[in-house]
Amino acid sequence: MRTEAGTRISRAEAGILATNLRRLIFFHENSAREAARRLGVNEHAISAWIRGKREPGAQALRAIDHQYGISPRDLDLGEVEFAQRLADPERMAYARRRRPVEGKLRTLEKAIAIRDERVRRRRLGEAEAGARQPTEKKK
């Protein structure tokens, strides 16, 4: 396997990285789509990383560090060491602090969607009510 820089890495190294990325992403996110949105990449990139087909580039590694508090060195740790790093209270607190703004934005987006749906239903109801009203007969 080759990195985006073109250097070769062994299958074992690629497997460790892929496994740790998979654990990290699904520890914090419900889906690859959500992880892709947070990291600013597409879902196909996430899928290739966690299957060990490709390795994240420098910009993606910086995004992972920024969003989740996991450095590129941490991604190369063994199974036990990486699990300990994932469960580190300081790192988890850092990752949680990264979420409040996004959580507020999601809440705002949901509120807007609910309001838009109510407006749509009200307009639809008014249109149906207008169609059901009997017209007055002229004498």
The first five atom37 places (N, CA, C, CB, O) and aatype in JSON, in Angstrom:
{
  "aatype": [12, 1, 16, 6, 0, 7, 16, 1, 9, 15, 1, 0, 6, 0, 7, 9, 10, 0, 16, 2, 10, 1, 1, 10, 9, 13, 13, 8, 6, 2, 15, 0, 1, 6, 0, 0, 1, 1, 10, 7, 19, 2, 6, 8, 0, 9, 15, 0, 17, 9, 1, 7, 11, 1, 6, 14, 7, 0, 5, 0, 10, 1, 0, 9, 3, 8, 5, 18, 7, 9, 15, 14, 1, 3, 10, 3, 10, 7, 6, 19, 6, 13, 0, 5, 1, 10, 0, 3, 14, 6, 1, 12, 0, 18, 0, 1, 1, 1, 1, 14, 19, 6, 7, 11, 10, 1, 16, 10, 6, 11, 0, 9, 0, 9, 1, 3, 6, 1, 19, 1, 1, 1, 1, 10, 7, 6, 0, 6, 0, 7, 0, 1, 5, 14, 16, 6, 11, 11, 11],
  "atom_mask": [
    [1, 1, 1, 1, 1],
    [1, 1, 1, 1, 1],
    [1, 1, 1, 1, 1],
    [1, 1, 1, 1, 1],
    [1, 1, 1, 1, 1],
    [1, 1, 1, 0, 1],
    [1, 1, 1, 1, 1],
    [1, 1, 1, 1, 1],
    [1, 1, 1, 1, 1],
    [1, 1, 1, 1, 1],
    [1, 1, 1, 1, 1],
    [1, 1, 1, 1, 1],
    [1, 1, 1, 1, 1],
    [1, 1, 1, 1, 1],
    [1, 1, 1, 0, 1],
    [1, 1, 1, 1, 1],
    [1, 1, 1, 1, 1],
    [1, 1, 1, 1, 1],
    [1, 1, 1, 1, 1],
    [1, 1, 1, 1, 1],
    [1, 1, 1, 1, 1],
    [1, 1, 1, 1, 1],
    [1, 1, 1, 1, 1],
    [1, 1, 1, 1, 1],
    [1, 1, 1, 1, 1],
    [1, 1, 1, 1, 1],
    [1, 1, 1, 1, 1],
    [1, 1, 1, 1, 1],
    [1, 1, 1, 1, 1],
    [1, 1, 1, 1, 1],
    [1, 1, 1, 1, 1],
    [1, 1, 1, 1, 1],
    [1, 1, 1, 1, 1],
    [1, 1, 1, 1, 1],
    [1, 1, 1, 1, 1],
    [1, 1, 1, 1, 1],
    [1, 1, 1, 1, 1],
    [1, 1, 1, 1, 1],
    [1, 1, 1, 1, 1],
    [1, 1, 1, 0, 1],
    [1, 1, 1, 1, 1],
    [1, 1, 1, 1, 1],
    [1, 1, 1, 1, 1],
    [1, 1, 1, 1, 1],
    [1, 1, 1, 1, 1],
    [1, 1, 1, 1, 1],
    [1, 1, 1, 1, 1],
    [1, 1, 1, 1, 1],
    [1, 1, 1, 1, 1],
    [1, 1, 1, 1, 1],
    [1, 1, 1, 1, 1],
    [1, 1, 1, 0, 1],
    [1, 1, 1, 1, 1],
    [1, 1, 1, 1, 1],
    [1, 1, 1, 1, 1],
    [1, 1, 1, 1, 1],
    [1, 1, 1, 0, 1],
    [1, 1, 1, 1, 1],
    [1, 1, 1, 1, 1],
    [1, 1, 1, 1, 1],
    [1, 1, 1, 1, 1],
    [1, 1, 1, 1, 1],
    [1, 1, 1, 1, 1],
    [1, 1, 1, 1, 1],
    [1, 1, 1, 1, 1],
    [1, 1, 1, 1, 1],
    [1, 1, 1, 1, 1],
    [1, 1, 1, 1, 1],
    [1, 1, 1, 0, 1],
    [1, 1, 1, 1, 1],
    [1, 1, 1, 1, 1],
    [1, 1, 1, 1, 1],
    [1, 1, 1, 1, 1],
    [1, 1, 1, 1, 1],
    [1, 1, 1, 1, 1],
    [1, 1, 1, 1, 1],
    [1, 1, 1, 1, 1],
    [1, 1, 1, 0, 1],
    [1, 1, 1, 1, 1],
    [1, 1, 1, 1, 1],
    [1, 1, 1, 1, 1],
    [1, 1, 1, 1, 1],
    [1, 1, 1, 1, 1],
    [1, 1, 1, 1, 1],
    [1, 1, 1, 1, 1],
    [1, 1, 1, 1, 1],
    [1, 1, 1, 1, 1],
    [1, 1, 1, 1, 1],
    [1, 1, 1, 1, 1],
    [1, 1, 1, 1, 1],
    [1, 1, 1, 1, 1],
    [1, 1, 1, 1, 1],
    [1, 1, 1, 1, 1],
    [1, 1, 1, 1, 1],
    [1, 1, 1, 1, 1],
    [1, 1, 1, 1, 1],
    [1, 1, 1, 1, 1],
    [1, 1, 1, 1, 1],
    [1, 1, 1, 1, 1],
    [1, 1, 1, 1, 1],
    [1, 1, 1, 1, 1],
    [1, 1, 1, 1, 1],
    [1, 1, 1, 0, 1],
    [1, 1, 1, 1, 1],
    [1, 1, 1, 1, 1],
    [1, 1, 1, 1, 1],
    [1, 1, 1, 1, 1],
    [1, 1, 1, 1, 1],
    [1, 1, 1, 1, 1],
    [1, 1, 1, 1, 1],
    [1, 1, 1, 1, 1],
    [1, 1, 1, 1, 1],
    [1, 1, 1, 1, 1],
    [1, 1, 1, 1, 1],
    [1, 1, 1, 1, 1],
    [1, 1, 1, 1, 1],
    [1, 1, 1, 1, 1],
    [1, 1, 1, 1, 1],
    [1, 1, 1, 1, 1],
    [1, 1, 1, 1, 1],
    [1, 1, 1, 1, 1],
    [1, 1, 1, 1, 1],
    [1, 1, 1, 1, 1],
    [1, 1, 1, 1, 1],
    [1, 1, 1, 0, 1],
    [1, 1, 1, 1, 1],
    [1, 1, 1, 1, 1],
    [1, 1, 1, 1, 1],
    [1, 1, 1, 1, 1],
    [1, 1, 1, 0, 1],
    [1, 1, 1, 1, 1],
    [1, 1, 1, 1, 1],
    [1, 1, 1, 1, 1],
    [1, 1, 1, 1, 1],
    [1, 1, 1, 1, 1],
    [1, 1, 1, 1, 1],
    [1, 1, 1, 1, 1],
    [1, 1, 1, 1, 1],
    [1, 1, 1, 1, 1]
  ],
  "atom_positions": [
    [[0.84, -1.18, 0.0], [0.0, 0.0, 0.0], [0.89, 1.24, 0.0], [-0.96, 0.0, 1.22], [1.99, 1.23, 0.55]],
    [[0.4, 2.28, -0.62], [1.13, 3.55, -0.66], [0.31, 4.64, 0.01], [1.46, 3.94, -2.12], [-0.92, 4.64, -0.01]],
    [[1.05, 5.57, 0.63], [0.38, 6.74, 1.2], [0.11, 7.72, 0.08], [1.24, 7.4, 2.33], [0.52, 7.49, -1.06]],
    [[-0.58, 8.8, 0.39], [-0.83, 9.82, -0.63], [0.47, 10.46, -1.08], [-1.78, 10.88, -0.11], [0.54, 10.99, -2.2]],
    [[1.5, 10.43, -0.25], [2.8, 10.99, -0.62], [3.58, 10.02, -1.51], [3.62, 11.32, 0.63], [4.61, 10.38, -2.07]],
    [[3.07, 8.77, -1.64], [3.71, 7.81, -2.52], [4.67, 6.86, -1.82], [0.0, 0.0, 0.0], [5.26, 6.0, -2.49]],
    [[4.86, 6.98, -0.52], [5.76, 6.07, 0.18], [5.03, 4.77, 0.49], [6.3, 6.72, 1.49], [3.83, 4.76, 0.73]],
    [[5.79, 3.67, 0.46], [5.2, 2.36, 0.73], [5.15, 2.09, 2.23], [5.98, 1.26, 0.02], [6.07, 2.45, 2.97]],
    [[4.05, 1.46, 2.66], [3.98, 0.98, 4.03], [3.54, -0.48, 3.99], [2.99, 1.85, 4.88], [2.9, -0.92, 3.04]],
    [[3.89, -1.21, 5.01], [3.58, -2.65, 5.02], [2.09, -2.87, 5.23], [4.38, -3.38, 6.11], [1.36, -1.97, 5.68]],
    [[1.64, -4.08, 4.9], [0.24, -4.43, 5.11], [-0.11, -4.4, 6.59], [-0.06, -5.81, 4.53], [-1.22, -4.0, 6.97]],
    [[0.82, -4.82, 7.42], [0.57, -4.82, 8.86], [0.35, -3.39, 9.36], [1.75, -5.47, 9.62], [-0.57, -3.15, 10.14]],
    [[1.2, -2.45, 8.92], [1.03, -1.05, 9.31], [-0.29, -0.5, 8.79], [2.2, -0.2, 8.8], [-0.99, 0.24, 9.49]],
    [[-0.63, -0.85, 7.56], [-1.89, -0.39, 6.97], [-3.07, -0.96, 7.74], [-1.97, -0.8, 5.49], [-4.07, -0.27, 7.94]],
    [[-2.96, -2.21, 8.18], [-4.03, -2.85, 8.95], [-4.23, -2.19, 10.29], [0.0, 0.0, 0.0], [-5.37, -1.99, 10.72]],
    [[-3.15, -1.86, 10.98], [-3.25, -1.2, 12.28], [-3.9, 0.17, 12.12], [-1.85, -1.06, 12.93], [-4.8, 0.53, 12.87]],
    [[-3.44, 0.93, 11.12], [-3.99, 2.26, 10.88], [-5.48, 2.16, 10.55], [-3.23, 2.96, 9.74], [-6.28, 2.92, 11.09]],
    [[-5.84, 1.24, 9.66], [-7.25, 1.09, 9.26], [-8.11, 0.7, 10.46], [-7.39, 0.03, 8.14], [-9.2, 1.24, 10.65]],
    [[-7.62, -0.23, 11.25], [-8.38, -0.68, 12.43], [-8.57, 0.47, 13.41], [-7.66, -1.85, 13.12], [-9.67, 0.67, 13.93]],
    [[-7.51, 1.22, 13.66], [-7.61, 2.33, 14.61], [-8.51, 3.45, 14.08], [-6.23, 2.88, 14.91], [-9.24, 4.06, 14.85]],
    [[-8.45, 3.71, 12.78], [-9.34, 4.72, 12.2], [-10.8, 4.27, 12.33], [-8.99, 4.97, 10.71], [-11.66, 5.07, 12.69]],
    [[-11.05, 3.0, 12.04], [-12.4, 2.46, 12.16], [-12.9, 2.61, 13.6], [-12.44, 0.98, 11.73], [-14.03, 3.05, 13.83]],
    [[-12.07, 2.25, 14.55], [-12.46, 2.35, 15.95], [-12.72, 3.8, 16.34], [-11.37, 1.76, 16.85], [-13.7, 4.1, 17.03]],
    [[-11.86, 4.7, 15.9], [-12.01, 6.12, 16.23], [-13.3, 6.68, 15.65], [-10.81, 6.93, 15.72], [-14.09, 7.32, 16.35]],
    [[-13.52, 6.43, 14.38], [-14.68, 7.01, 13.69], [-15.98, 6.49, 14.29], [-14.63, 6.7, 12.2], [-16.9, 7.27, 14.54]],
    [[-16.07, 5.19, 14.52], [-17.33, 4.65, 15.03], [-17.46, 4.8, 16.54], [-17.45, 3.19, 14.66], [-18.54, 4.58, 17.1]],
    [[-16.38, 5.18, 17.21], [-16.46, 5.54, 18.62], [-17.17, 6.87, 18.78], [-15.05, 5.6, 19.25], [-17.92, 7.08, 19.74]],
    [[-16.93, 7.78, 17.83], [-17.48, 9.14, 17.92], [-18.69, 9.38, 17.03], [-16.43, 10.12, 17.59], [-19.53, 10.22, 17.36]],
    [[-18.8, 8.69, 15.94], [-19.85, 8.98, 14.97], [-20.75, 7.77, 14.77], [-19.24, 9.4, 13.63], [-20.35, 6.63, 15.04]],
    [[-21.96, 8.01, 14.3], [-22.88, 6.92, 14.01], [-22.67, 6.36, 12.62], [-24.31, 7.4, 14.15], [-23.08, 5.24, 12.32]],
    [[-22.02, 7.13, 11.76], [-21.87, 6.68, 10.37], [-20.63, 7.3, 9.74], [-23.11, 7.03, 9.54], [-20.08, 8.29, 10.23]],
    [[-20.21, 6.68, 8.65], [-19.09, 7.22, 7.88], [-19.49, 8.56, 7.27], [-18.65, 6.22, 6.77], [-18.65, 9.44, 7.1]],
    [[-20.76, 8.72, 6.94], [-21.25, 9.98, 6.36], [-21.04, 11.13, 7.34], [-22.74, 9.87, 5.99], [-20.58, 12.21, 6.95]],
    [[-21.38, 10.9, 8.6], [-21.2, 11.93, 9.63], [-19.72, 12.25, 9.83], [-21.83, 11.47, 10.97], [-19.35, 13.42, 9.96]],
    [[-18.88, 11.22, 9.84], [-17.44, 11.44, 9.99], [-16.9, 12.22, 8.79], [-16.69, 10.1, 10.13], [-16.08, 13.13, 8.95]],
    [[-17.35, 11.87, 7.61], [-16.89, 12.57, 6.4], [-17.27, 14.04, 6.45], [-17.5, 11.91, 5.14], [-16.47, 14.91, 6.09]],
    [[-18.48, 14.33, 6.9], [-18.92, 15.73, 7.0], [-18.04, 16.5, 7.99], [-20.39, 15.8, 7.43], [-17.63, 17.62, 7.71]],
    [[-17.77, 15.89, 9.14], [-16.96, 16.57, 10.16], [-15.52, 16.78, 9.71], [-16.99, 15.78, 11.45], [-14.91, 17.78, 10.06]],
    [[-14.98, 15.83, 8.94], [-13.58, 15.92, 8.53], [-13.39, 16.65, 7.21], [-13.0, 14.54, 8.44], [-12.25, 16.93, 6.82]],
    [[-14.46, 16.94, 6.51], [-14.36, 17.67, 5.26], [-13.87, 16.82, 4.1], [0.0, 0.0, 0.0], [-13.2, 17.31, 3.19]],
    [[-14.21, 15.52, 4.12], [-13.86, 14.61, 3.03], [-15.13, 13.91, 2.58], [-12.76, 13.56, 3.46], [-16.19, 14.09, 3.19]],
    [[-15.04, 13.11, 1.5], [-16.24, 12.39, 1.09], [-16.29, 11.0, 1.73], [-16.29, 12.28, -0.44], [-15.3, 10.51, 2.27]],
    [[-17.45, 10.38, 1.65], [-17.65, 9.07, 2.28], [-16.73, 8.01, 1.69], [-19.09, 8.64, 2.13], [-16.32, 7.08, 2.4]],
    [[-16.42, 8.13, 0.43], [-15.56, 7.13, -0.21], [-14.16, 7.13, 0.4], [-15.48, 7.39, -1.73], [-13.53, 6.08, 0.54]],
    [[-13.7, 8.31, 0.76], [-12.38, 8.4, 1.41], [-12.41, 7.69, 2.76], [-11.96, 9.89, 1.59], [-11.49, 6.93, 3.08]],
    [[-13.44, 7.94, 3.55], [-13.57, 7.28, 4.85], [-13.61, 5.77, 4.66], [-14.84, 7.77, 5.59], [-12.93, 5.03, 5.38]],
    [[-14.4, 5.33, 3.71], [-14.52, 3.89, 3.44], [-13.17, 3.28, 3.06], [-15.54, 3.64, 2.33], [-12.82, 2.2, 3.53]],
    [[-12.43, 3.96, 2.21], [-11.11, 3.45, 1.79], [-10.14, 3.41, 2.97], [-10.53, 4.31, 0.66], [-9.32, 2.5, 3.07]],
    [[-10.22, 4.39, 3.86], [-9.33, 4.41, 5.03], [-9.62, 3.24, 5.95], [-9.48, 5.73, 5.79], [-8.7, 2.54, 6.38]],
    [[-10.9, 3.03, 6.26], [-11.21, 2.0, 7.25], [-11.1, 0.59, 6.68], [-12.6, 2.22, 7.81], [-11.05, -0.38, 7.43]],
    [[-11.08, 0.46, 5.34], [-10.83, -0.85, 4.73], [-9.35, -1.08, 4.48], [-11.6, -0.96, 3.41], [-8.95, -2.18, 4.1]],
    [[-8.53, -0.05, 4.71], [-7.09, -0.2, 4.51], [-6.64, -0.07, 3.06], [0.0, 0.0, 0.0], [-5.52, -0.45, 2.72]],
    [[-7.5, 0.47, 2.21], [-7.16, 0.64, 0.79], [-6.33, 1.9, 0.55], [-8.43, 0.7, -0.05], [-5.48, 1.93, -0.34]],
    [[-6.57, 2.91, 1.35], [-5.82, 4.16, 1.25], [-5.53, 4.66, 2.65], [-6.6, 5.24, 0.44], [-6.13, 4.21, 3.63]],
    [[-4.6, 5.57, 2.72], [-4.24, 6.18, 3.99], [-4.6, 7.66, 3.93], [-2.72, 5.97, 4.32], [-4.42, 8.28, 2.87]],
    [[-5.08, 8.24, 5.0], [-5.42, 9.67, 4.96], [-4.18, 10.53, 4.7], [-6.09, 10.1, 6.28], [-3.08, 10.21, 5.17]],
    [[-4.36, 11.61, 3.97], [-3.27, 12.53, 3.7], [-3.02, 13.45, 4.9], [0.0, 0.0, 0.0], [-3.69, 13.35, 5.93]],
    [[-2.07, 14.32, 4.74], [-1.67, 15.21, 5.83], [-2.81, 16.11, 6.28], [-0.48, 16.07, 5.4], [-3.0, 16.32, 7.47]],
    [[-3.57, 16.63, 5.33], [-4.68, 17.52, 5.69], [-5.76, 16.76, 6.46], [-5.29, 18.17, 4.42], [-6.32, 17.27, 7.43]],
    [[-6.04, 15.54, 6.04], [-7.04, 14.72, 6.74], [-6.55, 14.35, 8.13], [-7.36, 13.45, 5.93], [-7.33, 14.32, 9.08]],
    [[-5.27, 14.06, 8.26], [-4.71, 13.73, 9.58], [-4.79, 14.93, 10.53], [-3.25, 13.26, 9.44], [-5.04, 14.77, 11.72]],
    [[-4.58, 16.12, 9.98], [-4.73, 17.33, 10.8], [-6.18, 17.51, 11.23], [-4.25, 18.57, 10.02], [-6.46, 17.9, 12.37]],
    [[-7.1, 17.22, 10.32], [-8.53, 17.33, 10.65], [-8.92, 16.32, 11.73], [-9.39, 17.12, 9.39], [-9.68, 16.64, 12.64]],
    [[-8.39, 15.1, 11.64], [-8.65, 14.07, 12.65], [-8.13, 14.53, 14.0], [-8.01, 12.72, 12.24], [-8.81, 14.4, 15.02]],
    [[-6.92, 15.06, 14.0], [-6.33, 15.56, 15.25], [-7.16, 16.7, 15.81], [-4.88, 16.02, 15.01], [-7.41, 16.76, 17.01]],
    [[-7.6, 17.61, 14.94], [-8.37, 18.78, 15.37], [-9.74, 18.38, 15.9], [-8.52, 19.76, 14.21], [-10.18, 18.89, 16.93]],
    [[-10.43, 17.46, 15.21], [-11.79, 17.08, 15.6], [-11.84, 16.12, 16.78], [-12.48, 16.45, 14.44], [-12.71, 16.24, 17.65]],
    [[-10.9, 15.17, 16.8], [-11.01, 14.08, 17.78], [-9.88, 14.06, 18.82], [-11.03, 12.78, 17.06], [-9.95, 13.3, 19.79]],
    [[-8.85, 14.87, 18.62], [-7.75, 14.88, 19.58], [-6.86, 13.65, 19.49], [0.0, 0.0, 0.0], [-6.23, 13.27, 20.48]],
    [[-6.81, 13.02, 18.33], [-5.98, 11.84, 18.1], [-4.92, 12.21, 17.06], [-6.83, 10.6, 17.62], [-5.24, 12.54, 15.92]],
    [[-3.65, 12.15, 17.47], [-2.56, 12.52, 16.57], [-2.26, 11.37, 15.61], [-1.29, 12.91, 17.36], [-2.67, 10.23, 15.87]],
    [[-1.54, 11.65, 14.52], [-1.13, 10.57, 13.61], [-0.32, 9.48, 14.33], [-0.31, 11.14, 12.46], [-0.44, 8.3, 13.99]],
    [[0.48, 9.86, 15.29], [1.24, 8.86, 16.06], [0.31, 7.94, 16.84], [2.21, 9.55, 17.03], [0.56, 6.74, 16.94]],
    [[-0.75, 8.52, 17.38], [-1.72, 7.71, 18.13], [-2.37, 6.66, 17.24], [-2.8, 8.6, 18.75], [-2.68, 5.56, 17.7]],
    [[-2.58, 6.99, 15.96], [-3.22, 6.05, 15.04], [-2.35, 4.82, 14.77], [-3.54, 6.75, 13.73], [-2.86, 3.79, 14.34]],
    [[-1.06, 4.93, 15.02], [-0.15, 3.81, 14.8], [0.07, 2.96, 16.05], [1.18, 4.32, 14.31], [0.84, 2.0, 16.02]],
    [[-0.61, 3.3, 17.14], [-0.44, 2.54, 18.38], [-1.07, 1.15, 18.26], [-1.07, 3.29, 19.56], [-1.94, 0.92, 17.41]],
    [[-0.63, 0.25, 19.09], [-1.21, -1.09, 19.14], [-2.63, -1.04, 19.69], [0.0, 0.0, 0.0], [-3.12, 0.01, 20.11]],
    [[-3.28, -2.19, 19.68], [-4.69, -2.28, 20.05], [-4.97, -1.75, 21.46], [-5.15, -3.7, 19.95], [-5.87, -0.93, 21.65]],
    [[-4.22, -2.22, 22.43], [-4.46, -1.83, 23.82], [-4.12, -0.36, 24.04], [-3.64, -2.71, 24.77], [-4.9, 0.37, 24.67]],
    [[-2.97, 0.08, 23.54], [-2.57, 1.46, 23.73], [-3.55, 2.43, 23.08], [-1.17, 1.68, 23.17], [-3.86, 3.48, 23.63]],
    [[-4.05, 2.06, 21.88], [-5.0, 2.93, 21.2], [-6.32, 2.99, 21.97], [-5.24, 2.45, 19.75], [-6.92, 4.06, 22.09]],
    [[-6.76, 1.85, 22.49], [-8.0, 1.84, 23.28], [-7.85, 2.73, 24.52], [-8.37, 0.38, 23.71], [-8.78, 3.44, 24.9]],
    [[-6.68, 2.69, 25.14], [-6.43, 3.55, 26.29], [-6.46, 5.02, 25.88], [-5.09, 3.21, 26.94], [-7.0, 5.86, 26.59]],
    [[-5.88, 5.31, 24.74], [-5.87, 6.7, 24.25], [-7.29, 7.17, 23.93], [-4.97, 6.84, 23.0], [-7.65, 8.31, 24.23]],
    [[-8.09, 6.29, 23.31], [-9.47, 6.65, 23.01], [-10.25, 6.97, 24.28], [-10.16, 5.51, 22.25], [-11.07, 7.9, 24.3]],
    [[-10.0, 6.22, 25.33], [-10.74, 6.38, 26.58], [-10.13, 7.44, 27.5], [-10.8, 5.07, 27.3], [-10.65, 7.67, 28.59]],
    [[-9.06, 8.08, 27.08], [-8.41, 9.11, 27.9], [-9.4, 10.24, 28.19], [-7.14, 9.66, 27.2], [-9.92, 10.85, 27.25]],
    [[-9.67, 10.53, 29.45], [-10.67, 11.57, 29.8], [-10.35, 12.94, 29.22], [-10.78, 11.68, 31.29], [-11.26, 13.66, 28.81]],
    [[-9.09, 13.32, 29.19], [-8.73, 14.63, 28.63], [-9.02, 14.7, 27.14], [-7.24, 14.93, 28.88], [-9.53, 15.71, 26.65]],
    [[-8.7, 13.63, 26.42], [-8.97, 13.59, 24.98], [-10.47, 13.61, 24.72], [-8.33, 12.35, 24.34], [-10.93, 14.31, 23.82]],
    [[-11.23, 12.86, 25.51], [-12.68, 12.83, 25.33], [-13.3, 14.19, 25.62], [-13.3, 11.75, 26.23], [-14.23, 14.62, 24.94]],
    [[-12.78, 14.87, 26.63], [-13.28, 16.21, 26.94], [-12.98, 17.16, 25.79], [-12.65, 16.74, 28.26], [-13.81, 18.0, 25.44]],
    [[-11.8, 17.04, 25.19], [-11.43, 17.87, 24.05], [-12.4, 17.61, 22.89], [-9.96, 17.58, 23.6], [-12.91, 18.55, 22.28]],
    [[-12.64, 16.34, 22.6], [-13.53, 15.99, 21.49], [-14.95, 16.49, 21.75], [-13.55, 14.47, 21.27], [-15.62, 16.94, 20.82]],
    [[-15.41, 16.42, 22.99], [-16.75, 16.93, 23.33], [-16.83, 18.44, 23.17], [-17.12, 16.54, 24.76], [-17.86, 18.97, 22.75]],
    [[-15.75, 19.14, 23.49], [-15.75, 20.6, 23.33], [-15.83, 20.99, 21.86], [-14.48, 21.21, 23.96], [-16.29, 22.08, 21.54]],
    [[-15.41, 20.12, 20.97], [-15.47, 20.4, 19.53], [-16.91, 20.3, 19.03], [-14.57, 19.44, 18.75], [-17.22, 20.86, 17.98]],
    [[-17.79, 19.62, 19.75], [-19.14, 19.36, 19.29], [-20.18, 20.42, 19.61], [-19.58, 18.11, 19.86], [-21.14, 20.53, 18.84]],
    [[-20.06, 21.21, 20.68], [-21.2, 22.07, 21.03], [-21.69, 22.96, 19.91], [-20.83, 22.92, 22.18], [-22.9, 23.09, 19.71]],
    [[-20.79, 23.58, 19.16], [-21.23, 24.47, 18.09], [-21.97, 23.67, 17.03], [-20.03, 25.22, 17.46], [-23.02, 24.09, 16.54]],
    [[-21.42, 22.51, 16.68], [-22.09, 21.69, 15.67], [-23.44, 21.21, 16.18], [-21.22, 20.49, 15.29], [-24.41, 21.16, 15.42]],
    [[-23.51, 20.86, 17.46], [-24.78, 20.43, 18.04], [-25.81, 21.54, 17.99], [0.0, 0.0, 0.0], [-26.98, 21.29, 17.7]],
    [[-25.38, 22.76, 18.29], [-26.29, 23.9, 18.24], [-26.75, 24.16, 16.82], [-25.62, 25.15, 18.82], [-27.91, 24.49, 16.59]],
    [[-25.84, 24.0, 15.85], [-26.23, 24.19, 14.46], [-27.24, 23.14, 14.02], [-24.99, 24.14, 13.55], [-28.21, 23.46, 13.34]],
    [[-27.02, 21.88, 14.42], [-27.97, 20.83, 14.08], [-29.33, 21.12, 14.7], [-27.46, 19.45, 14.54], [-30.36, 20.94, 14.05]],
    [[-29.35, 21.57, 15.95], [-30.6, 21.9, 16.62], [-31.3, 23.02, 15.9], [-30.35, 22.28, 18.08], [-32.52, 22.98, 15.71]],
    [[-30.54, 24.03, 15.49], [-31.12, 25.15, 14.74], [-31.66, 24.67, 13.4], [-30.06, 26.25, 14.53], [-32.76, 25.07, 13.0]],
    [[-30.92, 23.81, 12.7], [-31.38, 23.28, 11.42], [-32.67, 22.49, 11.59], [-30.29, 22.4, 10.78], [-33.58, 22.6, 10.77]],
    [[-32.76, 21.68, 12.66], [-33.98, 20.92, 12.92], [-35.14, 21.85, 13.21], [-33.77, 19.95, 14.09], [-36.25, 21.64, 12.72]],
    [[-34.9, 22.9, 14.01], [-35.95, 23.86, 14.34], [-36.46, 24.55, 13.07], [-35.44, 24.9, 15.35], [-37.67, 24.75, 12.92]],
    [[-35.56, 24.9, 12.18], [-35.95, 25.55, 10.93], [-36.77, 24.58, 10.08], [-34.71, 26.03, 10.15], [-37.78, 24.97, 9.48]],
    [[-36.34, 23.33, 10.02], [-37.06, 22.32, 9.23], [-38.47, 22.11, 9.79], [-36.29, 20.98, 9.22], [-39.43, 21.99, 9.03]],
    [[-38.6, 22.08, 11.11], [-39.91, 21.92, 11.75], [-40.8, 23.12, 11.43], [-39.77, 21.75, 13.29], [-41.97, 22.96, 11.1]],
    [[-40.22, 24.32, 11.54], [-41.0, 25.53, 11.23], [-41.45, 25.52, 9.77], [-40.16, 26.81, 11.52], [-42.6, 25.83, 9.47]],
    [[-40.53, 25.16, 8.86], [-40.89, 25.12, 7.44], [-42.01, 24.12, 7.18], [-39.67, 24.78, 6.59], [-42.9, 24.37, 6.38]],
    [[-41.95, 22.97, 7.87], [-42.98, 21.96, 7.7], [-44.33, 22.47, 8.22], [-42.59, 20.66, 8.44], [-45.36, 22.22, 7.59]],
    [[-44.33, 23.18, 9.35], [-45.57, 23.74, 9.88], [-46.16, 24.78, 8.94], [-45.32, 24.37, 11.25], [-47.37, 24.81, 8.71]],
    [[-45.3, 25.62, 8.39], [-45.76, 26.63, 7.43], [-46.35, 25.95, 6.21], [-44.6, 27.58, 7.02], [-47.41, 26.34, 5.71]],
    [[-45.67, 24.92, 5.71], [-46.16, 24.2, 4.54], [-47.52, 23.57, 4.81], [-45.16, 23.12, 4.11], [-48.42, 23.65, 3.98]],
    [[-47.67, 22.94, 5.98], [-48.95, 22.31, 6.33], [-50.06, 23.35, 6.5], [-48.8, 21.5, 7.63], [-51.19, 23.13, 6.08]],
    [[-49.72, 24.48, 7.11], [-50.71, 25.53, 7.28], [-51.19, 26.04, 5.92], [-50.14, 26.7, 8.12], [-52.38, 26.2, 5.7]],
    [[-50.25, 26.28, 5.04], [-50.63, 26.76, 3.7], [-51.45, 25.72, 2.95], [-49.38, 27.11, 2.88], [-52.42, 26.06, 2.27]],
    [[-51.06, 24.47, 3.09], [-51.79, 23.39, 2.44], [-53.2, 23.3, 3.02], [-51.05, 22.05, 2.61], [-54.17, 23.11, 2.29]],
    [[-53.31, 23.43, 4.36], [-54.62, 23.41, 5.01], [-55.49, 24.56, 4.58], [0.0, 0.0, 0.0], [-56.69, 24.39, 4.36]],
    [[-54.9, 25.74, 4.45], [-55.66, 26.91, 4.01], [-56.14, 26.74, 2.58], [-54.82, 28.18, 4.13], [-57.26, 27.12, 2.24]],
    [[-55.29, 26.17, 1.74], [-55.67, 25.95, 0.34], [-56.8, 24.93, 0.25], [-54.46, 25.48, -0.49], [-57.73, 25.11, -0.53]],
    [[-56.71, 23.85, 1.05], [-57.77, 22.85, 1.04], [-59.06, 23.42, 1.61], [-57.35, 21.61, 1.84], [-60.14, 23.14, 1.09]],
    [[-58.96, 24.21, 2.66], [-60.15, 24.83, 3.27], [-60.82, 25.77, 2.28], [-59.77, 25.58, 4.55], [-62.05, 25.82, 2.22]],
    [[-60.05, 26.49, 1.53], [-60.61, 27.41, 0.52], [-61.3, 26.65, -0.59], [0.0, 0.0, 0.0], [-62.3, 27.11, -1.13]],
    [[-60.78, 25.49, -0.93], [-61.38, 24.69, -1.99], [-62.67, 24.03, -1.51], [-60.4, 23.63, -2.47], [-63.54, 23.76, -2.33]],
    [[-62.81, 23.76, -0.21], [-63.99, 23.08, 0.33], [-65.14, 24.03, 0.62], [-63.61, 22.35, 1.59], [-66.28, 23.58, 0.73]],
    [[-64.89, 25.31, 0.76], [-65.97, 26.24, 1.1], [-66.95, 26.35, -0.07], [-65.38, 27.65, 1.46], [-66.56, 26.54, -1.22]],
    [[-68.22, 26.22, 0.27], [-69.21, 26.31, -0.81], [-69.27, 27.73, -1.36], [-70.61, 25.87, -0.32], [-69.14, 28.71, -0.62]],
    [[-69.46, 27.81, -2.61], [-69.6, 29.13, -3.22], [-71.05, 29.59, -3.1], [-69.14, 29.12, -4.7], [-71.97, 28.77, -3.16]],
    [[-71.25, 30.87, -2.96], [-72.59, 31.42, -2.83], [-73.25, 31.47, -4.21], [-72.56, 32.82, -2.19], [-72.64, 31.82, -5.21]],
    [[-74.52, 31.09, -4.19], [-75.27, 31.13, -5.46], [-75.8, 32.54, -5.67], [-76.45, 30.09, -5.47], [-76.29, 33.19, -4.75]],
    [[-75.7, 32.98, -6.89], [-76.22, 34.3, -7.23], [-77.7, 34.17, -7.54], [-75.46, 34.93, -8.43], [-78.13, 33.21, -8.17]],
    [[-78.47, 35.14, -7.11], [-79.93, 35.13, -7.33], [-80.3, 35.88, -8.55], [-80.65, 35.7, -6.16], [-81.48, 35.97, -8.88]]
  ]
}
